[in-house]
Amino acid sequence: MVQKYQSPVRVYKYPFELVMAAYEKRFPSCPQIPVFLGSQVLRQSRSTDGAVHVVERSCQLRVEAPRLLRKIVGVEHVVFVQRNVLNWKERTLLINAHNETFASRVVVNETCSYTVHPENENWTCFEQSASLDIRSFFGFENALEKIAMKQYTANIKRGKEVIEHYLNELISQGISHIPQWTPAPVCEEDLCTHAGLRDADSLKAGRPSSTLDLAPETATVDGDKLDSDYIERCLGQLTPMQESCLIQLRDWLQETHKGKIPKDEHILRFLRARDFHLDKARDMLCQSLSWRRQYQVDSLLQTWRPPALMEEFYAGGWHYQDIDGRPLYILRLGQMDTKGLMKAVGEEALLQHVLSINEEGQRRCEGNRKQFGRPISSWTCLVDLEGLNMRHLWRPGVKALLRMIEVVEDNYPETLGWLLIVRAPCVFPVLWTLISPFINENTRQKFLIYSGSNYQGPGGLVDYLDKEVIPDFLGGECVCNVPEGGLVPKSLYLTEEEHEHADQLRQWTETYHSASVLQGAPHEVAVEILEGESVITWDFDVLRGDVVFSLYHARQALTPGPREPGARAGGQLVDKGWVLGTNYSHVEAPLVCREGESIQGSHVTRWPGVYLLRWQMHGGPGSMACSLPGMDDVLITLHSPGPKCKLLYYYEVLASEDFRGSMSSLESCTSSFSQLSTATSSSSGQSHSSSLISR
């Protein structure tokens, strides 16, 4: 596997010419970089006007590896070849380096560039990228990969410090300004002489003379890349590898994601939640972005208006900030009638309100960051449990709480600075036992629990809140305007009909399922149709990998599995002994769906029976496809074990008379990715979708 590294743009607040003078001091040796043993110039050349200087060096680096590994491979140092193209006229330096030692086993490529800052010509930008491909290395591939990347990232910071060291040395010597390059006047005789020499050299080499031979590739600072000052100011301290993960994930989103790209702070939360494991963070973020799009969470603060009784009886609200500048939210849970609120507004309204609090928390973090001039990406919650009793352990209420925790954990990771729980009563351990297994370990470490009046002394709230903002009901002097809660009058409870409507709403929000599709193990969902003409609709997002979606019909019954209604354990329903065309048949042609696509479609059923929605991994390079007898239109792809695809989907069955004008019908007709709908509506022989939509 090729390991890649991409640095942020680092800025030296010095002119390009001065930075180049500092850079040249690194050669032929550099005591400040112990692993750099020395260098030797192999060849160099200059353009006629002296604007372009090309230098190739052979550099020796000491191997920082365990003694056993050095003994086995038989080397104490490795050789790299570095090619520098310095263009004084364009004020750019492009550096390319690759390894010569073990080149057949290990391939290392590095590219660096120094350029003028696009907004300040007296500043210099530096950018760096590298790739490591270990093909074979005496059985030590994994160990070498870890050693190499660790050593490389450790030397990156050191390299920046070395340039700054030599810049300070130059300034201490009184060299603070070096004039920019200007072309020197050249007489006609010299010009002809230089041209003749160059032409003669070119003819000897068997090629025509060209000024393009010395023209370097100029590198400009991409506005989408991250500046090191921006990272420190807005995102906080990051290691080089963490910076690289952030840049790679954001670049991947810009290339593949269809829709609004989240801010760097948002992306960074998901990376931190998965300990900067790039693939895991990408999967988590993609699922969250699909969730936000499906439920229009981005516009929640503009569209959500809590019911009036929620504003009166929901005992929570924002209250200044903690000692580190994080927004502070106070929740008087012990004074809140959670059972009454659920019966009065429903679980969905409570969930919407919790989501709006999290959205508001992110907005306030950004405001506090601008106000205090330092990175603030999380908020603190102070929970007062005085009054908590067995009424709060009402089973539907606890179940709703667990659901809210799950949604927040999946979509708002690393947004909690501290959770300060005060005045915890004796019943609290029961509640904690129920909910703690559902809380991420990193999040649990941010919980601080105080029983009785322990929060008042040293190590209590004064370590996290300024005395001026401690609420009056906790012994402070600050008046807190958070509602006091209280019992919700039963006269405000929802009627049975209103509860039924709320339950239907919840069922709609829970129709989306996540699934993994493995090579050789497709994911299948069975839909039983009792009447001949109904409409099956589907909507799914391909979160990772490429899949092939198909729809089948089987006349014989299928046995539902234990893991999901309509699917067996492992997600596969069709028995291996079944024959396509005999036991079941295609009713929609297979459709290849690429990563990042959102697919909507529908099918009008002709016969009763079981219809099978199938997602299987799309065959990539190296897969083998074969056509079985009687299956000329179907390719069976054989795979070797490999990665899995992920998708988020829902399906719905409608009576044909109810389909026209429904949300599913609208999405099937208008989605920009509705390839399957387009394909099925173009052929009346396979589907009735077109006639149904047009009538």
Secondary structure as GFF3:
##gff-version 3
##sequence-region A 1 695
A	DSSP	beta_strand	3	6	.	.	.	ID=ss1
A	DSSP	beta_strand	10	12	.	.	.	ID=ss2
A	DSSP	alpha_helix	16	24	.	.	.	ID=ss3
A	DSSP	beta_strand	36	46	.	.	.	ID=ss4
A	DSSP	beta_strand	52	62	.	.	.	ID=ss5
A	DSSP	alpha_helix	67	73	.	.	.	ID=ss6
A	DSSP	beta_strand	77	87	.	.	.	ID=ss7
A	DSSP	beta_strand	92	99	.	.	.	ID=ss8
A	DSSP	beta_strand	106	116	.	.	.	ID=ss9
A	DSSP	beta_strand	124	134	.	.	.	ID=ss10
A	DSSP	alpha_helix	141	172	.	.	.	ID=ss11
A	DSSP	alpha_helix	188	204	.	.	.	ID=ss12
A	DSSP	three_ten_helix	211	214	.	.	.	ID=ss13
A	DSSP	alpha_helix	228	230	.	.	.	ID=ss14
A	DSSP	pi_helix	231	235	.	.	.	ID=ss15
A	DSSP	alpha_helix	240	256	.	.	.	ID=ss16
A	DSSP	alpha_helix	264	273	.	.	.	ID=ss17
A	DSSP	alpha_helix	278	294	.	.	.	ID=ss18
A	DSSP	three_ten_helix	297	299	.	.	.	ID=ss19
A	DSSP	alpha_helix	300	303	.	.	.	ID=ss20
A	DSSP	alpha_helix	308	313	.	.	.	ID=ss21
A	DSSP	beta_strand	316	321	.	.	.	ID=ss22
A	DSSP	beta_strand	327	331	.	.	.	ID=ss23
A	DSSP	three_ten_helix	333	335	.	.	.	ID=ss24
A	DSSP	alpha_helix	338	345	.	.	.	ID=ss25
A	DSSP	alpha_helix	347	372	.	.	.	ID=ss26
A	DSSP	beta_strand	379	384	.	.	.	ID=ss27
A	DSSP	three_ten_helix	390	393	.	.	.	ID=ss28
A	DSSP	alpha_helix	395	411	.	.	.	ID=ss29
A	DSSP	beta_strand	416	424	.	.	.	ID=ss30
A	DSSP	alpha_helix	428	435	.	.	.	ID=ss31
A	DSSP	three_ten_helix	436	438	.	.	.	ID=ss32
A	DSSP	alpha_helix	441	444	.	.	.	ID=ss33
A	DSSP	beta_strand	447	451	.	.	.	ID=ss34
A	DSSP	three_ten_helix	454	456	.	.	.	ID=ss35
A	DSSP	three_ten_helix	461	463	.	.	.	ID=ss36
A	DSSP	three_ten_helix	467	469	.	.	.	ID=ss37
A	DSSP	three_ten_helix	472	474	.	.	.	ID=ss38
A	DSSP	three_ten_helix	490	492	.	.	.	ID=ss39
A	DSSP	alpha_helix	496	509	.	.	.	ID=ss40
A	DSSP	beta_strand	513	517	.	.	.	ID=ss41
A	DSSP	beta_strand	523	529	.	.	.	ID=ss42
A	DSSP	beta_strand	534	544	.	.	.	ID=ss43
A	DSSP	beta_strand	547	554	.	.	.	ID=ss44
A	DSSP	beta_strand	584	593	.	.	.	ID=ss45
A	DSSP	beta_strand	598	604	.	.	.	ID=ss46
A	DSSP	beta_strand	609	617	.	.	.	ID=ss47
A	DSSP	beta_strand	624	626	.	.	.	ID=ss48
A	DSSP	beta_strand	636	638	.	.	.	ID=ss49
A	DSSP	beta_strand	645	655	.	.	.	ID=ss50
A	DSSP	alpha_helix	656	659	.	.	.	ID=ss51
A	DSSP	alpha_helix	663	670	.	.	.	ID=ss52
A	DSSP	alpha_helix	675	681	.	.	.	ID=ss53
A	DSSP	alpha_helix	689	694	.	.	.	ID=ss54
###
